Amino acid sequence: MLTRRGWGLALSSIAFLVAGRLFGLPELFVLAAVAAALCAAAVGYVYFRGVDVTVDRQLHPPRVFAGGNSRVELELHNRSSRRTPVLTVRDPFDGGARWARFLSAPLGPGARSRAAYRLPTERRGIYDVGPMHVGVADPFGLAGARFQVAGVSQLTIYPHIDVVHPLPSTQGHDPHSGTQNPTALIGPGEDFYALRPYELGDDTRRVHWPSTARVDDLMIRQDEMPWQTRSTILLDVRAEVHTDASLEIAVSAAASIHDATRRQRALLRMVTTAGSDSGYAAGHAHDQAILEHLATVGTTRVNRLAGVAASLRRAGNGGSLAIVTTAEASDADLDALAELRGRYSLIVLVLVERSAYTRSAYVKRLPDRPVPIFTGVARITAEQGFPSAWRSAITPVGSRQ
């Protein structure tokens, strides 16, 4: 319970006592007694001034994109019948790597006070905020005690998002996307399509009663299914092709493509070379699951690129494909990815060039990495960020459709 200052004073009192004994000086005994009395008084003050404080912590918002604003709002409540001393509030972030620390003025019985502070959001990830402690100390800072008043909250920081255009819609051999014609459904849809006579087994809730009364026969309403294209994003997370800086650029690019695809209301699939596969789906829960994964994804030393490429070549895949990798990928890697052209109607390669994540002047003078033929290639360099590179890669594609 003694602080570092308190332990120093306690040891000083022992030193005074020993010196007084050796030299026979009563003044040193007095100093020893005063120092010991101060330490005892400080411990007693802290012990009998125990606090009964609760804290309500709220994160606004608890999920944010990198570089966005998130703040912690606190409400301290003194549940004791006594006035609190000055409290030291400490709230750790990211397992104690950083702290929020501030003083709270004394609170009267039943009183409340509010405080707030901003959270660092420069890097993606899922971070713990807390547990929070309040500290009580004597006026001389000789003794202190800490009490936990709040548990752990989580802050999720998604990758940085650039607003870009989605992958162009595809047409061709994919049976699940690329058609501009409505599909008649028995189940509920969004837009009216047609009427037809009732057939055995039809849902009677789909009976169109005005038409039934007019033609004197049961008529079933058919609605059209909203057209949805299918898009796949392949993110290369192999440690052999990434540095910490290049991974952040690649993850941000993948998240930006995901965001654009989500706004297009397309069926989306996120695949990584680590073996994770979200499957084709749409909707808020699917989008949140992908963003949660991108918030924490890291590099892996296991090379599953060949297996992932083989799975993407299987029947049932199709639509458009965006591949995000770096210039460290080998020629064999890029050739294997280029072979997916037989399955996907459109493939855009996002290539993070070395100059985008290396400050070396020599690297910046190197020519662009030659690649096989893809539908489009977005080269991220020191001079050209992802939004500009992506726009250049997909504009010729969109103009051809």
PADREN-686444 format. One record per residue (C-alpha): residue in three letters; x, y negated, z. Coordinates in steps of 0.2 Angstrom, whole numbers, padded with zeros to 4 digits, always signed. Example, Ala and Ser with C-alpha at 12.3 -4.5 7.8 and 13.67 -1.06 7.14 Angstrom:
<nodes>
ALA+0062+0022+0039;SER+0068+0005+0036;
</nodes>
This chain:
<nodes>
MET+0000+0000+0000;LEU+0015-0011+0002;THR+0020-0021-0013;ARG+0038-0022-0019;ARG+0040-0038-0010;GLY+0032-0030+0006;TRP+0045-0016+0005;GLY+0059-0028+0004;LEU+0053-0038+0019;ALA+0050-0021+0029;LEU+0068-0016+0025;SER+0074-0033+0030;SER+0066-0031+0047;ILE+0075-0015+0050;ALA+0092-0024+0044;PHE+0088-0038+0056;LEU+0085-0025+0070;VAL+0101-0016+0067;ALA+0111-0032+0065;GLY+0104-0039+0082;ARG+0109-0023+0090;LEU+0127-0023+0084;PHE+0130-0041+0087;GLY+0119-0044+0102;LEU+0110-0059+0094;PRO+0092-0061+0101;GLU+0087-0072+0086;LEU+0089-0057+0074;PHE+0077-0047+0085;VAL+0065-0061+0083;LEU+0067-0061+0064;ALA+0064-0042+0064;ALA+0049-0043+0074;VAL+0041-0057+0064;ALA+0045-0048+0047;ALA+0037-0032+0054;ALA+0022-0041+0061;LEU+0019-0049+0043;CYS+0020-0032+0035;ALA+0008-0025+0047;ALA-0004-0040+0046;ALA-0004-0039+0027;VAL-0008-0020+0027;GLY-0022-0023+0039;TYR-0029-0038+0029;VAL-0030-0027+0013;TYR-0037-0012+0023;PHE-0051-0021+0031;ARG-0055-0032+0015;GLY-0060-0017+0005;VAL-0071-0023-0009;ASP-0087-0015-0016;VAL-0087-0022-0034;THR-0095-0014-0050;VAL-0091-0019-0067;ASP-0102-0017-0083;ARG-0091-0016-0098;GLN-0098-0019-0116;LEU-0088-0018-0132;HIS-0095-0029-0146;PRO-0094-0020-0158;PRO-0088-0003-0153;ARG-0083+0001-0171;VAL-0074-0012-0182;PHE-0064-0012-0198;ALA-0045-0016-0196;GLY-0042-0035-0194;GLY-0060-0038-0188;ASN-0066-0045-0172;SER-0070-0035-0157;ARG-0072-0041-0139;VAL-0075-0034-0122;GLU-0088-0043-0111;LEU-0088-0039-0093;GLU-0100-0043-0079;LEU-0093-0041-0061;HIS-0106-0038-0047;ASN-0101-0040-0029;ARG-0112-0027-0020;SER-0105-0031-0003;SER-0112-0042+0011;ARG-0095-0051+0012;ARG-0087-0063+0001;THR-0073-0055-0010;PRO-0055-0062-0010;VAL-0047-0067-0027;LEU-0047-0051-0037;THR-0034-0045-0050;VAL-0043-0036-0064;ARG-0033-0024-0075;ASP-0040-0016-0090;PRO-0028-0005-0100;PHE-0029-0002-0119;ASP-0022+0012-0129;GLY-0017+0023-0114;GLY-0009+0008-0105;ALA+0002+0003-0120;ARG-0006-0014-0118;TRP-0016-0022-0104;ALA-0029-0036-0101;ARG-0025-0044-0084;PHE-0034-0059-0077;LEU-0039-0066-0060;SER-0057-0066-0054;ALA-0063-0080-0042;PRO-0070-0075-0025;LEU-0088-0069-0027;GLY-0101-0072-0013;PRO-0113-0058-0007;GLY-0123-0051-0022;ALA-0115-0063-0034;ARG-0110-0059-0052;SER-0098-0067-0064;ARG-0094-0064-0082;ALA-0078-0063-0092;ALA-0072-0058-0109;TYR-0057-0055-0119;ARG-0053-0050-0137;LEU-0046-0032-0142;PRO-0032-0030-0154;THR-0038-0023-0171;GLU-0024-0024-0182;ARG-0021-0005-0184;ARG-0034+0009-0187;GLY-0037+0022-0175;ILE-0048+0027-0160;TYR-0042+0019-0144;ASP-0047+0021-0126;VAL-0051+0005-0116;GLY-0050+0008-0097;PRO-0051+0014-0084;MET-0053-0003-0076;HIS-0046-0007-0059;VAL-0048-0022-0048;GLY-0034-0026-0036;VAL-0034-0034-0019;ALA-0018-0042-0011;ASP-0015-0052+0005;PRO-0010-0071+0003;PHE+0008-0067+0004;GLY+0008-0053-0009;LEU+0016-0041+0004;ALA+0002-0028+0002;GLY-0011-0023-0011;ALA-0024-0010-0015;ARG-0032-0005-0032;PHE-0050+0002-0034;GLN-0057+0009-0050;VAL-0073+0000-0055;ALA-0076+0006-0073;GLY-0072+0021-0083;VAL-0066+0023-0101;SER-0074+0016-0117;GLN-0069+0019-0135;LEU-0065+0007-0148;THR-0065+0014-0166;ILE-0055+0004-0179;TYR-0059+0009-0197;PRO-0046+0006-0211;HIS-0045-0011-0219;ILE-0058-0012-0233;ASP-0057-0022-0249;VAL-0073-0025-0259;VAL-0071-0017-0276;HIS-0081-0010-0289;PRO-0087+0008-0288;LEU-0081+0022-0299;PRO-0090+0021-0316;SER-0105+0032-0318;THR-0101+0048-0328;GLN-0111+0057-0342;GLY-0107+0074-0349;HIS-0106+0092-0344;ASP-0109+0089-0325;PRO-0127+0096-0322;HIS-0129+0086-0306;SER-0125+0069-0312;GLY-0123+0058-0327;THR-0141+0059-0333;GLN-0151+0043-0335;ASN-0168+0052-0336;PRO-0179+0054-0321;THR-0182+0071-0314;ALA-0200+0076-0310;LEU-0203+0082-0292;ILE-0217+0090-0282;GLY-0210+0083-0266;PRO-0210+0065-0261;GLY-0199+0053-0271;GLU-0197+0034-0273;ASP-0206+0030-0289;PHE-0221+0036-0298;TYR-0218+0047-0313;ALA-0233+0057-0319;LEU-0249+0066-0315;ARG-0252+0085-0319;PRO-0266+0097-0315;TYR-0265+0106-0299;GLU-0257+0123-0298;LEU-0258+0137-0285;GLY-0245+0133-0271;ASP-0245+0114-0274;ASP-0245+0104-0258;THR-0262+0096-0256;ARG-0255+0081-0248;ARG-0249+0076-0266;VAL-0266+0076-0273;HIS-0270+0060-0282;TRP-0288+0058-0277;PRO-0293+0043-0288;SER-0288+0053-0304;THR-0296+0069-0297;ALA-0312+0060-0295;ARG-0311+0052-0313;VAL-0307+0069-0322;ASP-0316+0080-0310;ASP-0301+0091-0308;LEU-0287+0091-0295;MET-0273+0081-0301;ILE-0255+0081-0293;ARG-0244+0066-0291;GLN-0226+0068-0297;ASP-0213+0056-0292;GLU-0196+0054-0299;MET-0180+0058-0290;PRO-0168+0043-0288;TRP-0153+0046-0300;GLN-0137+0049-0291;THR-0120+0051-0298;ARG-0107+0062-0289;SER-0090+0055-0284;THR-0075+0064-0276;ILE-0060+0055-0267;LEU-0044+0065-0265;LEU-0032+0058-0253;ASP-0014+0064-0252;VAL-0008+0064-0234;ARG+0008+0075-0236;ALA+0022+0069-0226;GLU+0034+0071-0240;VAL+0026+0058-0251;HIS+0023+0045-0237;THR+0030+0033-0225;ASP+0020+0025-0211;ALA+0017+0009-0222;SER+0012+0019-0238;LEU+0000+0029-0228;GLU-0009+0014-0222;ILE-0010+0007-0240;ALA-0017+0024-0247;VAL-0030+0026-0233;SER-0036+0008-0235;ALA-0038+0011-0254;ALA-0047+0027-0251;ALA-0059+0019-0238;SER-0062+0004-0251;ILE-0067+0017-0264;HIS-0078+0025-0252;ASP-0086+0009-0247;ALA-0090+0005-0265;THR-0097+0022-0269;ARG-0108+0021-0253;ARG-0115+0004-0260;GLN-0119+0013-0276;ARG-0129+0026-0266;ALA-0119+0040-0275;LEU-0116+0057-0268;LEU-0099+0056-0261;ARG-0086+0069-0256;MET-0069+0065-0247;VAL-0055+0078-0248;THR-0038+0077-0241;THR-0022+0088-0245;ALA-0023+0093-0227;GLY-0038+0104-0231;SER-0052+0093-0224;ASP-0067+0092-0236;SER-0083+0082-0232;GLY-0094+0090-0245;TYR-0106+0081-0257;ALA-0118+0070-0247;ALA-0125+0053-0244;GLY-0132+0043-0230;HIS-0127+0034-0214;ALA-0121+0050-0204;HIS-0110+0056-0219;ASP-0102+0039-0221;GLN-0099+0037-0203;ALA-0091+0054-0202;ILE-0079+0050-0217;LEU-0074+0033-0209;GLU-0071+0042-0192;HIS-0059+0054-0201;LEU-0050+0040-0211;ALA-0048+0031-0194;THR-0037+0045-0187;VAL-0030+0054-0202;GLY-0011+0056-0202;THR+0002+0064-0212;THR+0005+0083-0212;ARG+0020+0093-0216;VAL+0010+0107-0223;ASN+0008+0106-0242;ARG-0009+0112-0248;LEU-0010+0102-0264;ALA-0010+0117-0275;GLY-0024+0125-0265;VAL-0034+0109-0265;ALA-0032+0106-0283;ALA-0038+0124-0287;SER-0053+0122-0276;LEU-0057+0106-0286;ARG-0056+0116-0302;ARG-0070+0128-0297;ALA-0087+0128-0305;GLY-0099+0117-0296;ASN-0087+0102-0296;GLY-0089+0087-0307;GLY-0093+0069-0309;SER-0080+0056-0306;LEU-0063+0059-0296;ALA-0052+0046-0288;ILE-0034+0052-0283;VAL-0024+0042-0271;THR-0006+0046-0269;THR+0011+0038-0270;ALA+0026+0037-0282;GLU+0035+0050-0272;ALA+0023+0063-0279;SER+0033+0075-0290;ASP+0030+0077-0309;ALA+0023+0095-0305;ASP+0011+0087-0293;LEU+0004+0075-0305;ASP+0003+0088-0319;ALA-0007+0099-0308;LEU-0019+0084-0304;ALA-0020+0080-0322;GLU-0027+0097-0326;LEU-0043+0093-0317;ARG-0048+0083-0332;GLY-0056+0099-0338;ARG-0068+0099-0324;TYR-0071+0080-0320;SER-0078+0068-0333;LEU-0068+0053-0326;ILE-0052+0053-0316;VAL-0044+0037-0309;LEU-0026+0039-0301;VAL-0022+0027-0288;LEU-0003+0026-0287;VAL+0006+0017-0272;GLU+0022+0012-0280;ARG+0038+0011-0269;SER+0039-0008-0271;ALA+0022-0009-0261;TYR+0029-0002-0245;THR+0048-0005-0247;ARG+0056-0022-0246;SER+0072-0017-0255;ALA+0076-0029-0269;TYR+0083-0014-0279;VAL+0067-0004-0277;LYS+0057-0019-0283;ARG+0067-0019-0299;LEU+0064-0001-0303;PRO+0052+0002-0318;ASP+0034+0009-0314;ARG+0033+0028-0312;PRO+0028+0037-0328;VAL+0012+0048-0325;PRO+0002+0060-0336;ILE-0014+0054-0345;PHE-0028+0050-0333;THR-0044+0040-0337;GLY-0036+0026-0328;VAL-0021+0022-0317;ALA-0021+0009-0303;ARG-0003+0005-0299;ILE-0002-0004-0282;THR+0014-0014-0281;ALA+0022-0028-0272;GLU+0015-0041-0285;GLN-0002-0032-0287;GLY-0013-0027-0273;PHE-0026-0013-0273;PRO-0041-0024-0278;SER-0032-0031-0293;ALA-0025-0014-0298;TRP-0041-0005-0296;ARG-0050-0018-0307;SER-0038-0016-0321;ALA-0039+0003-0320;ILE-0058+0004-0321;THR-0063-0011-0332;PRO-0058-0002-0348;VAL-0067+0014-0342;GLY-0083+0004-0339;SER-0082-0005-0356;ARG-0082+0011-0365;GLN-0098+0017-0357;
</nodes>
